[in-house]
Amino acid sequence: MSAEHTASRGFASYLRDYLNRVTGVSTSFFGLSWQPPVPERDTLRKLVVELADRRVLYHHGCGMPRRNMIESCERMRASITDALRSLPEESKARPYVDDMRAACHQFQTYVERYFDESGYGNPEESFYMALGELRGSVGKALADICHHYSISGEVLAKIESASPHGEA
């Protein structure tokens, strides 16, 4: 942790965070085991790589069962929530991750309200409009995270390798 970060949070908060990571103390002179903090970029990289594997974000949609797209969105939301738990409160990435979770929530709420369990309902074209909003919101937040944390090259390669014909 930087001195600036420590000063802004206060020494007591800083010390409490580290003491909470202590997992054991041994005797025979002295010993201490602890869980080091996971760097913020690692948490975000893991999230971005997980989301890059979600076909609901880039697959054409036609020919892919809607139920699978809905379940994919549910798994995305779970991954995003896990990342939020791992990020520090003062993280500059939190607003982007919050936006992604809100987009997943909005898509799920809309689908649950207007479509049956398989993803079919009325009006049909509104499903694709909701899907487009999800993709746009999550895509923008991912692009911002990748730009600010220098992750973009890794993610683009992951998406290109996962797409059916090498198309992103």
Backbone as CSV, one residue per row, in Angstrom:
resi,resn,N_x,N_y,N_z,CA_x,CA_y,CA_z,C_x,C_y,C_z
1,MET,0.841,-1.176,0.000,0.000,0.000,0.000,0.886,1.239,0.000
2,SER,0.460,2.239,-0.720,1.226,3.472,-0.777,0.991,4.295,0.484
3,ALA,1.911,5.190,0.744,1.773,6.064,1.910,0.554,6.965,1.738
4,GLU,0.302,7.407,0.517,-0.865,8.258,0.245,-2.155,7.501,0.558
5,HIS,-2.217,6.239,0.133,-3.395,5.413,0.382,-3.586,5.197,1.885
6,THR,-2.495,4.943,2.589,-2.568,4.720,4.025,-3.034,5.981,4.746
7,ALA,-2.520,7.116,4.368,-2.886,8.370,5.024,-4.355,8.698,4.786
8,SER,-4.855,8.425,3.591,-6.243,8.768,3.296,-7.223,7.884,4.060
9,ARG,-6.869,6.668,4.363,-7.764,5.754,5.062,-7.581,5.793,6.562
10,GLY,-6.460,6.243,6.997,-6.175,6.247,8.425,-5.400,4.998,8.806
11,PHE,-4.492,5.176,9.731,-3.635,4.064,10.126,-4.424,2.930,10.764
12,ALA,-5.437,3.252,11.577,-6.219,2.218,12.259,-6.940,1.323,11.247
13,SER,-7.503,1.925,10.216,-8.194,1.148,9.190,-7.205,0.272,8.424
14,TYR,-6.053,0.840,8.107,-4.996,0.126,7.414,-4.527,-1.074,8.238
15,LEU,-4.288,-0.857,9.517,-3.838,-1.920,10.408,-4.908,-3.000,10.556
16,ARG,-6.165,-2.585,10.689,-7.274,-3.534,10.821,-7.370,-4.443,9.585
17,ASP,-7.197,-3.854,8.384,-7.239,-4.650,7.154,-6.166,-5.740,7.174
18,TYR,-4.970,-5.388,7.594,-3.890,-6.370,7.623,-4.059,-7.396,8.741
19,LEU,-4.556,-6.973,9.893,-4.782,-7.932,10.971,-5.890,-8.916,10.610
20,ASN,-6.871,-8.486,9.826,-7.931,-9.386,9.380,-7.419,-10.450,8.410
21,ARG,-6.264,-10.202,7.821,-5.687,-11.171,6.892,-4.838,-12.241,7.595
22,VAL,-4.558,-12.043,8.871,-3.756,-13.019,9.616,-4.540,-14.325,9.710
23,THR,-3.911,-15.408,9.283,-4.577,-16.711,9.294,-3.982,-17.664,10.316
24,GLY,-2.864,-17.305,10.910,-2.283,-18.189,11.916,-1.026,-17.607,12.522
25,VAL,-0.748,-18.057,13.732,0.453,-17.648,14.440,1.086,-18.925,14.978
26,SER,2.385,-19.079,14.771,3.063,-20.261,15.306,4.047,-19.824,16.378
27,THR,4.418,-20.766,17.214,5.368,-20.455,18.275,6.735,-20.996,17.875
28,SER,7.543,-21.369,18.846,8.911,-21.801,18.594,9.687,-20.632,17.984
29,PHE,9.811,-19.637,18.729,10.387,-18.322,18.475,9.321,-17.388,17.922
30,PHE,8.900,-17.511,16.693,7.809,-16.666,16.203,7.472,-17.065,14.775
31,GLY,6.263,-16.864,14.409,5.814,-17.121,13.051,4.450,-16.498,12.835
32,LEU,4.168,-16.193,11.652,2.902,-15.563,11.322,2.555,-15.917,9.890
33,SER,1.340,-16.385,9.673,0.905,-16.603,8.298,-0.271,-15.689,8.033
34,TRP,-0.359,-15.224,6.788,-1.414,-14.292,6.443,-1.755,-14.418,4.972
35,GLN,-2.876,-13.855,4.611,-3.351,-13.861,3.231,-3.066,-12.481,2.638
36,PRO,-2.143,-12.385,1.701,-1.847,-11.072,1.125,-3.026,-10.573,0.284
37,PRO,-3.193,-9.261,0.182,-4.294,-8.733,-0.628,-4.081,-9.020,-2.105
38,VAL,-5.181,-9.244,-2.799,-5.114,-9.470,-4.234,-5.085,-8.107,-4.913
39,PRO,-4.118,-7.880,-5.791,-4.071,-6.593,-6.480,-5.366,-6.339,-7.261
40,GLU,-5.784,-5.100,-7.286,-7.030,-4.699,-7.940,-7.039,-5.100,-9.418
41,ARG,-5.913,-4.905,-10.098,-5.858,-5.247,-11.523,-6.096,-6.734,-11.735
42,ASP,-5.584,-7.574,-10.836,-5.799,-9.013,-10.966,-7.280,-9.361,-10.845
43,THR,-7.977,-8.725,-9.915,-9.413,-8.955,-9.747,-10.157,-8.542,-11.010
44,LEU,-9.815,-7.386,-11.548,-10.488,-6.891,-12.745,-10.148,-7.722,-13.973
45,ARG,-8.892,-8.137,-14.084,-8.495,-8.981,-15.220,-9.270,-10.285,-15.194
46,LYS,-9.388,-10.885,-14.022,-10.142,-12.128,-13.889,-11.599,-11.923,-14.314
47,LEU,-12.202,-10.823,-13.870,-13.578,-10.526,-14.242,-13.711,-10.340,-15.752
48,VAL,-12.822,-9.572,-16.337,-12.905,-9.292,-17.767,-12.729,-10.570,-18.576
49,VAL,-11.817,-11.423,-18.172,-11.620,-12.690,-18.879,-12.857,-13.578,-18.740
50,GLU,-13.478,-13.599,-17.556,-14.714,-14.369,-17.377,-15.824,-13.838,-18.272
51,LEU,-15.967,-12.519,-18.335,-17.026,-11.929,-19.146,-16.752,-12.093,-20.637
52,ALA,-15.491,-12.145,-21.015,-15.149,-12.347,-22.423,-15.612,-13.715,-22.912
53,ASP,-15.826,-14.623,-21.997,-16.263,-15.974,-22.349,-17.791,-16.090,-22.404
54,ARG,-18.511,-15.024,-22.127,-19.979,-15.030,-22.131,-20.465,-14.735,-23.542
55,ARG,-20.996,-15.748,-24.208,-21.469,-15.579,-25.587,-22.606,-14.577,-25.703
56,VAL,-23.347,-14.360,-24.625,-24.458,-13.413,-24.678,-23.956,-12.007,-25.026
57,LEU,-22.692,-11.730,-24.809,-22.162,-10.403,-25.104,-21.757,-10.217,-26.557
58,TYR,-21.508,-11.283,-27.294,-21.051,-11.084,-28.670,-21.681,-12.014,-29.693
59,HIS,-22.319,-13.093,-29.293,-22.915,-14.037,-30.234,-24.081,-13.372,-30.939
60,HIS,-24.309,-13.725,-32.196,-25.361,-13.085,-32.989,-26.739,-13.231,-32.375
61,GLY,-26.974,-14.275,-31.622,-28.272,-14.462,-30.978,-29.153,-15.433,-31.729
62,CYS,-29.203,-15.313,-33.020,-30.024,-16.232,-33.798,-29.395,-17.620,-33.750
63,GLY,-30.185,-18.598,-33.430,-29.680,-19.963,-33.346,-29.195,-20.334,-31.958
64,MET,-29.016,-19.365,-31.096,-28.618,-19.639,-29.715,-29.876,-19.599,-28.856
65,PRO,-30.153,-20.668,-28.116,-31.366,-20.676,-27.293,-31.395,-19.502,-26.312
66,ARG,-32.526,-18.862,-26.234,-32.655,-17.692,-25.358,-32.442,-18.054,-23.904
67,ARG,-32.883,-19.213,-23.506,-32.693,-19.632,-22.114,-31.207,-19.630,-21.784
68,ASN,-30.386,-20.072,-22.729,-28.935,-20.072,-22.516,-28.396,-18.652,-22.368
69,MET,-28.959,-17.721,-23.153,-28.518,-16.324,-23.061,-28.907,-15.728,-21.706
70,ILE,-30.096,-16.069,-21.237,-30.561,-15.577,-19.941,-29.695,-16.144,-18.821
71,GLU,-29.396,-17.443,-18.884,-28.538,-18.067,-17.870,-27.126,-17.490,-17.914
72,SER,-26.643,-17.193,-19.119,-25.329,-16.584,-19.255,-25.293,-15.226,-18.562
73,CYS,-26.361,-14.459,-18.710,-26.453,-13.161,-18.037,-26.474,-13.346,-16.519
74,GLU,-27.156,-14.370,-16.045,-27.194,-14.637,-14.604,-25.798,-14.968,-14.082
75,ARG,-25.039,-15.758,-14.838,-23.667,-16.089,-14.427,-22.768,-14.852,-14.475
76,MET,-23.000,-13.991,-15.473,-22.239,-12.738,-15.544,-22.483,-11.907,-14.295
77,ARG,-23.738,-11.796,-13.913,-24.089,-10.987,-12.743,-23.435,-11.547,-11.484
78,ALA,-23.385,-12.866,-11.362,-22.724,-13.482,-10.205,-21.225,-13.170,-10.203
79,SER,-20.584,-13.249,-11.360,-19.152,-12.938,-11.454,-18.889,-11.478,-11.120
80,ILE,-19.759,-10.607,-11.596,-19.610,-9.175,-11.333,-19.767,-8.898,-9.839
81,THR,-20.734,-9.540,-9.212,-20.945,-9.358,-7.776,-19.736,-9.856,-6.988
82,ASP,-19.163,-10.986,-7.386,-17.951,-11.488,-6.729,-16.799,-10.481,-6.852
83,ALA,-16.663,-9.891,-8.032,-15.599,-8.898,-8.225,-15.835,-7.675,-7.342
84,LEU,-17.082,-7.255,-7.232,-17.387,-6.109,-6.370,-17.012,-6.385,-4.922
85,ARG,-17.224,-7.612,-4.480,-16.857,-7.975,-3.108,-15.346,-7.885,-2.899
86,SER,-14.588,-8.165,-3.940,-13.129,-8.181,-3.832,-12.493,-6.805,-3.984
87,LEU,-13.193,-5.896,-4.648,-12.610,-4.575,-4.888,-12.690,-3.706,-3.635
88,PRO,-11.666,-2.917,-3.397,-11.735,-1.976,-2.275,-12.794,-0.904,-2.537
89,GLU,-13.354,-0.369,-1.474,-14.406,0.645,-1.591,-13.965,1.841,-2.430
90,GLU,-12.708,2.217,-2.309,-12.221,3.414,-2.998,-11.738,3.135,-4.424
91,SER,-11.960,1.937,-4.928,-11.511,1.577,-6.273,-12.162,2.454,-7.330
92,LYS,-11.362,2.902,-8.266,-11.883,3.719,-9.365,-12.651,2.869,-10.371
93,ALA,-12.543,1.570,-10.263,-13.262,0.673,-11.173,-14.677,0.362,-10.686
94,ARG,-14.965,0.638,-9.439,-16.291,0.307,-8.876,-17.461,0.857,-9.686
95,PRO,-17.432,2.116,-10.121,-18.581,2.610,-10.896,-18.812,1.813,-12.183
96,TYR,-17.725,1.388,-12.835,-17.868,0.604,-14.063,-18.465,-0.769,-13.756
97,VAL,-17.978,-1.378,-12.697,-18.474,-2.704,-12.318,-19.926,-2.598,-11.837
98,ASP,-20.238,-1.546,-11.112,-21.632,-1.304,-10.703,-22.541,-1.141,-11.922
99,ASP,-22.065,-0.420,-12.941,-22.851,-0.242,-14.169,-23.120,-1.573,-14.861
100,MET,-22.120,-2.439,-14.879,-22.316,-3.752,-15.515,-23.352,-4.567,-14.747
101,ARG,-23.262,-4.536,-13.437,-24.226,-5.296,-12.633,-25.637,-4.734,-12.809
102,ALA,-25.759,-3.423,-12.865,-27.068,-2.801,-13.083,-27.636,-3.179,-14.450
103,ALA,-26.792,-3.253,-15.476,-27.253,-3.644,-16.811,-27.757,-5.084,-16.804
104,CYS,-27.052,-5.974,-16.117,-27.504,-7.373,-16.008,-28.826,-7.441,-15.259
105,HIS,-28.932,-6.682,-14.190,-30.162,-6.655,-13.400,-31.332,-6.150,-14.252
106,GLN,-31.105,-5.088,-15.009,-32.153,-4.526,-15.861,-32.598,-5.541,-16.915
107,PHE,-31.649,-6.221,-17.550,-31.982,-7.227,-18.561,-32.797,-8.356,-17.939
108,GLN,-32.330,-8.863,-16.800,-33.048,-9.961,-16.147,-34.453,-9.541,-15.726
109,THR,-34.592,-8.357,-15.180,-35.907,-7.872,-14.755,-36.846,-7.756,-15.946
110,TYR,-36.357,-7.221,-17.043,-37.180,-7.066,-18.239,-37.615,-8.425,-18.781
111,VAL,-36.669,-9.350,-18.870,-36.977,-10.672,-19.410,-37.967,-11.404,-18.501
112,GLU,-37.769,-11.319,-17.196,-38.684,-11.992,-16.266,-40.094,-11.416,-16.350
113,ARG,-40.195,-10.139,-16.632,-41.497,-9.483,-16.680,-42.261,-9.817,-17.960
114,TYR,-41.577,-9.873,-19.103,-42.278,-9.964,-20.377,-42.118,-11.286,-21.132
115,PHE,-41.315,-12.197,-20.615,-41.063,-13.426,-21.355,-41.236,-14.641,-20.451
116,ASP,-41.536,-15.796,-21.068,-41.668,-17.016,-20.275,-40.286,-17.572,-19.945
117,GLU,-40.259,-18.724,-19.282,-38.980,-19.293,-18.819,-38.010,-19.606,-19.947
118,SER,-38.519,-19.905,-21.128,-37.639,-20.234,-22.246,-37.092,-18.982,-22.917
119,GLY,-37.632,-17.796,-22.574,-37.156,-16.559,-23.162,-38.037,-16.065,-24.287
120,TYR,-39.183,-16.699,-24.482,-40.072,-16.276,-25.558,-41.273,-15.569,-24.987
121,GLY,-41.707,-14.543,-25.678,-42.853,-13.773,-25.231,-43.204,-12.727,-26.260
122,ASN,-43.927,-11.733,-25.823,-44.392,-10.729,-26.735,-44.047,-9.360,-26.180
123,PRO,-43.577,-8.393,-26.881,-43.223,-8.404,-28.298,-41.837,-9.005,-28.518
124,GLU,-41.714,-9.741,-29.577,-40.500,-10.499,-29.882,-39.259,-9.612,-30.050
125,GLU,-39.390,-8.529,-30.794,-38.215,-7.688,-31.073,-37.685,-6.991,-29.830
126,SER,-38.512,-6.867,-28.806,-38.043,-6.185,-27.596,-36.987,-6.997,-26.860
127,PHE,-36.980,-8.322,-27.044,-35.925,-9.139,-26.447,-34.568,-8.703,-26.996
128,TYR,-34.507,-8.504,-28.313,-33.245,-8.112,-28.936,-32.866,-6.682,-28.580
129,MET,-33.851,-5.843,-28.353,-33.554,-4.481,-27.902,-32.955,-4.514,-26.496
130,ALA,-33.542,-5.329,-25.616,-33.006,-5.470,-24.254,-31.605,-6.062,-24.287
131,LEU,-31.402,-7.038,-25.168,-30.087,-7.656,-25.318,-29.066,-6.629,-25.808
132,GLY,-29.474,-5.783,-26.736,-28.587,-4.732,-27.245,-28.204,-3.740,-26.165
133,GLU,-29.162,-3.394,-25.312,-28.857,-2.488,-24.202,-27.864,-3.125,-23.239
134,LEU,-28.058,-4.418,-22.952,-27.122,-5.133,-22.082,-25.724,-5.113,-22.681
135,ARG,-25.633,-5.479,-23.950,-24.328,-5.532,-24.613,-23.663,-4.160,-24.651
136,GLY,-24.437,-3.132,-24.938,-23.865,-1.785,-25.002,-23.348,-1.314,-23.660
137,SER,-24.142,-1.510,-22.618,-23.733,-1.055,-21.277,-22.529,-1.826,-20.767
138,VAL,-22.584,-3.151,-20.874,-21.470,-3.968,-20.389,-20.234,-3.737,-21.252
139,GLY,-20.430,-3.648,-22.553,-19.299,-3.424,-23.452,-18.573,-2.122,-23.174
140,LYS,-19.326,-1.056,-22.931,-18.702,0.237,-22.619,-17.928,0.164,-21.309
141,ALA,-18.532,-0.426,-20.289,-17.844,-0.542,-19.000,-16.589,-1.403,-19.130
142,LEU,-16.676,-2.501,-19.875,-15.497,-3.354,-20.089,-14.404,-2.594,-20.825
143,ALA,-14.791,-1.839,-21.836,-13.804,-1.066,-22.589,-13.100,-0.052,-21.680
144,ASP,-13.858,0.601,-20.818,-13.261,1.575,-19.901,-12.309,0.899,-18.917
145,ILE,-12.724,-0.226,-18.368,-11.857,-0.961,-17.433,-10.587,-1.416,-18.147
146,CYS,-10.748,-1.993,-19.330,-9.580,-2.475,-20.073,-8.619,-1.343,-20.400
147,HIS,-9.158,-0.196,-20.740,-8.306,0.958,-21.062,-7.552,1.441,-19.822
148,HIS,-8.258,1.631,-18.722,-7.636,2.193,-17.519,-6.675,1.230,-16.833
149,TYR,-6.870,-0.078,-17.013,-6.020,-1.064,-16.344,-5.150,-1.847,-17.314
150,SER,-5.066,-1.407,-18.554,-4.218,-2.025,-19.593,-4.461,-3.521,-19.709
151,ILE,-5.694,-3.905,-19.907,-6.059,-5.317,-20.009,-6.527,-5.663,-21.422
152,SER,-6.765,-4.677,-22.264,-7.475,-4.863,-23.526,-6.880,-5.912,-24.457
153,GLY,-5.585,-5.953,-24.607,-4.989,-6.915,-25.525,-5.295,-8.350,-25.146
154,GLU,-5.233,-8.645,-23.865,-5.518,-9.990,-23.374,-6.971,-10.373,-23.645
155,VAL,-7.882,-9.453,-23.419,-9.300,-9.739,-23.557,-9.683,-9.897,-25.015
156,LEU,-9.184,-9.022,-25.875,-9.496,-9.119,-27.297,-9.052,-10.471,-27.838
157,ALA,-7.887,-10.920,-27.452,-7.410,-12.235,-27.894,-8.331,-13.346,-27.388
158,LYS,-8.804,-13.232,-26.159,-9.705,-14.228,-25.580,-11.022,-14.277,-26.350
159,ILE,-11.594,-13.108,-26.653,-12.865,-13.065,-27.378,-12.686,-13.613,-28.796
160,GLU,-11.611,-13.227,-29.466,-11.387,-13.702,-30.821,-11.193,-15.211,-30.858
161,SER,-10.515,-15.768,-29.859,-10.305,-17.217,-29.849,-11.584,-17.970,-29.500
162,ALA,-12.503,-17.321,-28.773,-13.747,-17.981,-28.371,-14.831,-17.875,-29.432
163,SER,-14.765,-16.870,-30.320,-15.822,-16.702,-31.305,-15.746,-17.817,-32.350
164,PRO,-16.891,-18.213,-32.917,-16.948,-19.382,-33.776,-16.078,-19.332,-35.014
165,HIS,-15.939,-18.163,-35.638,-15.154,-18.085,-36.868,-14.004,-17.114,-36.766
166,GLY,-13.553,-16.865,-35.542,-12.458,-15.928,-35.334,-12.894,-14.488,-35.462
167,GLU,-14.228,-14.241,-35.436,-14.745,-12.876,-35.531,-15.058,-12.392,-34.137
168,ALA,-14.818,-11.136,-33.855,-15.123,-10.592,-32.531,-16.480,-10.015,-32.467
